[in-house]
Amino acid sequence: MDSRQTVIIIGGGIGGLFCGALLSGEGRRVKVFERHTRIGGGLHQFVRQGVTFETGMHVMGAFHPGGVLNRLCACLGILDRLNVMPMDEDGFDLFHVRSDGRRYFMPRGRERFTANLCAHFPEESGNIRRYVDAMYGICREVRLYNMEKPDVSFREFSDDFMRSVGDFIDSFTRNERLRHVMAYCNPLYAGDRYTTPVYIHALISKFYIEGSCRFVGGSQQLADALVDVIREAGGEVHAGNGVRHVEIENRSAAYVVTEDGATHRADCYISSIHPSSFFKLVDTSRIQRSYWQRIDAIPNTYSAFTLYIIFKPGTFPFFNYTYYCQDDYEDTWRHHLYTDATWPRGMMLITPPVTGHDVYAEKMIVNCVMNFDTVRQWEHTLSGRRGAAYEAFKRRCEETVVRRLEEIFPGIRACIASVYSASPLTIRDYANQKEGAMYGVRKDCRNMALSHVAVRTKLKNLYFTGQNVNLHGILGVPLTAINTCAELVGMEHLLDRINGTGGKETAQ
């Protein structure tokens, strides 16, 4: 009889898998249940015409020696299983503004990044350096980012920490063009200049400045490695068999029922799905009403329309950076404010590496911000059965994006062999994210208490993890997994374990 403490994890995305891997290393018996047939959430891939595409995790950071993900993956023993390549050190990002044709390459490293902005705006050099210093200072306040025991409340942070990102940036310069360049990566966190807390902007910016990289061959390898850690410790990972009901008794989770009708019991439960999706699995009359209604009412970040392009062999050059393009500087904060005539206001493009020595691109992924309201008329339809009007809508969007690409890269249309696309409905249904939100719930610096989702819930043995808690993405979700697991095993112990093994090697 296995006497180990058991943990059931609802959802096999990045957060659920990192929690499962960390807890497996702590002697817990883990069971992960994922409703999708492929494990991994934003890490999983799909294949079209023999070409593999990532669904969400395209660019990462902190895999350099001493970086957060380097240390965490080393601790889990999976670092040598990952094929990771650095992005172009002379420009991990390119910000292209079509109104004046300017292109701003963002080089890796704090000093080079700063010097490059100063070269574009020499009269603002002092302000730029103060801005970067302040941004890095904010990152130092997030102690978990540095693998140190975190502060316990927002009251312990500086005044700058909880400013809006727009107010923070504006405080350093009156140059409107520079302000928008400083905020160019806004599509990575669905920022609102008046409400998004600046710590989100600072953490994500530093994350990529310090060492942008990407998976060679796709992100599924990380999901597979985490699954191996769980199974090698005697745990279970079930794809295509999600949780359909969570029974609550005496303010605790008593058991779950999976899609195959089986009942599973555990000592502790972790939900890595969107909180609104979790509340659909329970009898909410057994949870404090004000609690679940507050969380369910938090606005979500915007979604996206994604175009997946397969190129004819040897026709379109590979570029090893993320390409941000928008019509004008002012569009930085208004990607989600569009009409049929003005969509898309901007695009984020990547050509994923296949070999690590790519000269020509096999494929391209194009993300364009799209609100769920744009597809709301089909919200009650199912994938593959949404009707002719929806399919016509997708074809129009595909043509709009290709036409825009042709304006940016003349001749690209002739390089395209085929295209596929995904709408906010696709993200909602496959990622189980309310309204297809790319980055979970929206944080509001004006009232963090109302927009905050804590890892502890109102149920004694149930915890939340994933992108809706604290911070999204390949940075925020693993950090949140540490927070969640610390509730079960202790933060100091967990950090000692991670810091004791990390930062000594890097993936090749």
N, C-alpha and C positions, 0 to 999 in steps of 0.2 A: 504494500500500500504506500503510495507516494504521499508523504506527510507535509510536503512543502506548501507554503502559502500560494494560493492560486489567484491569478489575475486574468480576467476576461477583458479584451480590448475590442471595442466596437469601431470598426473601420480600419482598413489596412493601408492608409495613406502614410505620408512621411512621418507625421506625429505618432501615429499608432505603432509604426514599425520601430522608430527610435525608442519609444517607451518599452516596447516588447523586448528589444535587444538589450537595453540597459538593465531591465528588471531580470531578464534571463541570467545576466552576469551576476545578479545579486541573489541567485538561488530561488527565484520565484518560478512557478510553473505557469507559463503564459499560453493563452489561447487567443488568437486573433481571428476575427470574423469579418470578411470583406464581401460586400454584395456583388461587386464587379467581378467578372471572370478573370481579370488580370489584377495582380496585387500592385500596390505602389502609389495609388492616387495620382498626384502631379508628377510622379516619377515614371509612370508606365508609358509604354510606347504602343503604336499600332503600325500596321504594314499596309501599304497600297502599292500595287504593281511591283512587289518585291523591294520597295523602298521603305525604310523604317523611319517613323517620325516620333519625336517626343511630344507629349501632350502639354507639358507646362514648365518643366525645370530645364531651362536652356542655358543659363549662365549662373555661375556660382562665384564665391570668393572664399577666402580664409582656408584654402587647402595648402597654403605655403607653410613652411616649418614654423611652429608656434601659433598658427592660426586656429581659430575655434574648431572648425570642421576637421582640420588635420589632427588636432588633439583628441577630438571625440571619436573619430574613426580609428585612430591608433589604439585608443582605449578598448574599442570593441573588436580589434583584431582584423579589421577589414581594409585597412589602408592599402595594402599591397594587392588587393583584388580589384582596385578601381583604376581605370585608365583615364587620367585627367591631364589635360594640356593647358598651359597658360595662354591667355589671349595676348594680342599684340601689345607689347610693352610701350610702343610709341602711340598707341591709341586703342584702348580696350572698348571705348565708345566713340562714336562719331555723331555729333549733333549738327544737322543740316537744316538751315532755315531758307526756304525757297524764295522768300520775298526779296532778299538781298544776295542770295547765293552763297552766303558764308557757311563754311564748314569748320566746326570746332572739334578737333581730335583731343581726347582726354587720355593722357599717358598715365601709366601705372606708377604708383609711388607718390607719397605726400608731397615731396619737394618738387618733383617733375610736374605733378598735377597743378600745384600752385604757380610754378614758374610759367607754365603754359597759359594759364588764365591771365597772368600779369603781362605776358607778351601780346595777347589780344587786346588788353585794356591797360596799357602802361600807366595812364594817369590815375588808375584805381589800384595800383599795386599794394599800397598800404592797407586799403580796405579789404582787398582780397586776402591778404595774409591774416588779417584779424578775423575774417570770416572763417577761414580754414582752421585757425587756432581754436576759435570758439566751437566749431563743429566737433573737433577732436576732443575738446574739453567735455562736451556733452556726452560723448561716447565713453569717456572715463567714468562718468557717473553711473553708467549701466554696468555694475560690477560683474554681473553674470557674463557679459560679453567678454570680459577679461578672465573668466573662470574663477571669479571670487564670489564669496557669499553675498547675495544681493541684499539691497535695502528692502525694508518691509513695507514702505508706503511712499506714495508720491510726495508726501510732505517733506521728505528728506532730500529732495532734489532742489537744484538751484532754480531761480526764477526763469532763467533762459530755457530750462528743460521743458517747461510746459507752455512756452509761447507757441503761437501758430507759426507754421513754417514760413508763410508769407511775411508776417511781422518780423520774424527773425532775419530773413534775408534782406528785407527793406531797411533794417536798422544799420546795415553796413554800407549802403550805397544808394544814391539817387539816380544812378544810371539805369534806365529801364531795360536797356538791352542786356546789360550785365545781370540784372536781377533774373531775367528769364533764362539766361545761360546757366546761372547758378542752380536753377530749378529744373534743368533739362530732363532729369531722370524721373520726373513726376509720374510718368506712366507706370513705373515700377511699384508704386504704392498708392495710386489713385488719389493723389493729394488734392486737398482743397486748401487754398492759400489762407483762408480765415479760420479753419477748424482743425486741420491736421496738426498734431503735435510735432514740434521740430525734431524730437528725438528719433522719430521714424525716418525722417529725411537724413539725419546725421548718421545713424547706424548703417543704413543702406548705402549711403554715399561712401563712407569709410570702408565698408565691407568690400566694395568693388575697387576702390582706389588702391587698397592694400594688396590686391592680388586676384584680379578677375581670371576665371578659368572656365573650362567647359569639359563635359565628358566626351571622349572619343568613342563613337559607337553608340551613344545614347545613355539616358539617365536610368534606364531599367536596371543597369548593373548595380546601382546602389540599393535599390529595393531588393534585388535578388540576394545581395550580400547580407542585408539585414535579416531577411527570411532565413538564410542559412544559420546565422547566429542563434536565432530563436529555436530552430529545429535541432541544431546540434546540442542545445542545452536540454532537449527533451520537450520543448514546447510544440505548439501546433499553430499552423497558419492555414486558414480555410478561405480560398477564393471562390466566388460564385455561391456563397452561402452566408448572406448577411443576417444581422439580427432584425427580427420583425416585431419583437415585443420585449419590454423590460418590466418585470413585475416588481412592484414596490410594496414593502411591508415594514411597518414600524420605522418609517423615515430612512429606510435602507433599501438598496437594490437586493432582491432576494434571488432572482434567477433571470435568465434570458431564454427566449425561444427563437430559434433560428429558422430560416426559410424552409428547411427540410422538416420542420416540425419537432425537432429535438429540443430538449430542455437542458440547459447547462448552468451549473452553479459555481460560484467562486467566492473567495473572501473579499476581493476588491474588484471594482469595475472602472474602466477608463473609456470615455467616449471621445473619439478623435474626429467625429463628424460635426457638421454645423450644429450648434445648439438647437436651432429651430427644427432641424431634422431629428435630433434626439428626442425632443419633446413630443414628436409624433409617435414615438415608440412606447410612450408611457401613458398611464392614466393621470393626467395633470391635476385631477382633483386631490391627488395624494401628495402634491408638491405645493409649497407656499405660493399662492396665486401671484402675489406682487413680484416674486422672484422670477418665475418663468415668463410672466408677461413683460417684465422690463427687458429681459434678454431677448425675447422673441421680437420686441418692437425696435431694437437697435437697427438703424439703417445699414444697408450693405454697401460695399464699394461697387463700382461699376464693373461691367463685364466686357466681353470683347467678341469681335468677329475675327476669326483666324483663317488665313488662306495658306494651304499647304501646296507647294509647287514642286513638281518633278521636272528637272531640266533634261534636255537632250544631252547626251554625254559630250564633254569637252567644249561646251558652248558659252557658259557663263562663269566668270572668275569667282573663286572662293575668297571671302574676306573674313579675317579672324577678329572681328569686332562686332559690337551691336550697333546697328545703324538706326538712329532716331531722325525722323524727317517730319517737319511740319511746315505749314504754309507761311505762318508769320510768327513773330516772337510772342505775341499776345496769346497764341494758341496753347502755350505751355499750361495754362490753368483752365482751359476750356475745351479739352478733348471731348468731354461728355456733353458739351453744349453745341448741338448741331441740328441742322435740318436735312431733309433729303438731298438738298442741293449742296450742302457744305460738308456732308460726311464723305470720307473721314477727314478730320482736321489734322491728323497726324498718323504716322505709322512707325512701328518698331520692327526691324527686319534682322534676321540672322540667317547665315548659311552654315548649318551644323557640320562639324567635321566627321568624316567617315574613317580616314586612315591616320590622321594626325599629321600628314604631310600633303594635304590636299592642295592642288593647284586650281582645279576647276570644281565648282559646286555641283553636287549631286541633287541638291534640294534647297529650298528656301522656305522659311516660316515667317509669315507677315501677320502681326497683331495690330488690329485697329480697335480703339475703344468703341464700345457699343453699349447703350443702356438696355436694360431688360424690357423697358417700355416699348422699345422698337419691335420686339417679337412677342409682346404680351398677348396679342390676339390668338397665338397658337400655344399658349401656356398649358392648356389641358390636353395637348396631343402627345403622342408617344414617338420616339425616334423611329424613323423609317415609315411612319404613317401620319405625317403631318399635312399631307395634301398638296395639290398642284400649286396653290397660291404660295405656299411656303417655299416650295422648290423654285418657283419663279423668282421669289424674293432673293433667295440665295444666289441664283445665277446673276441677277442684277448686281448684287454686292460684289461677287467675284469679278465681274467685268469692270466695275468701278475701280476696284483695287488694282487690277492689271493695267487699266488705262493710266492710273496714277503712277504705277511703276514704270510704265513706258516713258512717261514724262521725265522721270528721274534717271532711268537707265535706258536711253534710246536703243531700240533693237532687242530688248529683253523678251518681247512677245514671241519673237521668232525662236528664242531659246527654250521656250516652254513646251514640254511634252504633254503634260496634263496638270490639272488643278483639282483640289478637293477643299472643302471648307467646313467650318464649325461655327455655330452661332451661340449666343448666350444660353439657348435651350440645350445645346449639346453639353456645355459646361455644367449646367444645372443637373442634367440627367446622369452624366457619367461621373462627375466629381461629387455629386450629392451636395452641391452648394446652393443655398437659397438664392434665387434670382440669378444664378450663374456668376455670383460674385467672385471675381478673380482673387481678391485679397481679403476675403472674409468680411467681418463687420467693420464699420467705419468708426474710427476713434475721433473723439471731439474734445479738444483741449479746453473748451469752455465748461465742460462738465464731464470729467473723466469717470466719475463714479457711476454715471448713468450709461456710459458707453463701454464700461470695463466688464470683461468676462473673466472671472477668477478660476483658477484650477480647482479649487475646492467648491463643491456644490452644496446645496441644502440637504443632500442625502449623505449619510454618514460614511458610506464606503464607495462613493462614486466621485470620479474626478474628470475634469475636462482637459483636453490637450488639443493641439492643432492650430491652424492659422487664425482662428477667431479669438484666440487667447494671446494677449500681449502683442506679438508681432508675427507677420506672415513670412512665407518664403523659406528658402533653404538656409537662411540665417535664423529667422525668428522661430520657426517650428521646432528645430532641434533644441534650441535654448528653452522653449516652452516645455518640451519633453523632459528636460532636466528638472525644471520646476515641478512638473507633475510627479515624476518619479521620486523627487526629494520628499514629497508628502508621505511616501511609503517607507523610504530607507534613510532619510536624513540628508540635508544639503551638504553639510561639511564632509560627511563620509563619501558622498557621491563625487564631490569636487576633488577630494583627495585622490580618489581612484582615477579620475580623468587626468588630473594634473600629473599624476605619478607615471603615466605611460605616454602622454602625448608630446607632440612637438619635436620628436627625435628623428623623424624621417618624413619624406613626402612622396606622394604618388607620382609615378612616372607615366 
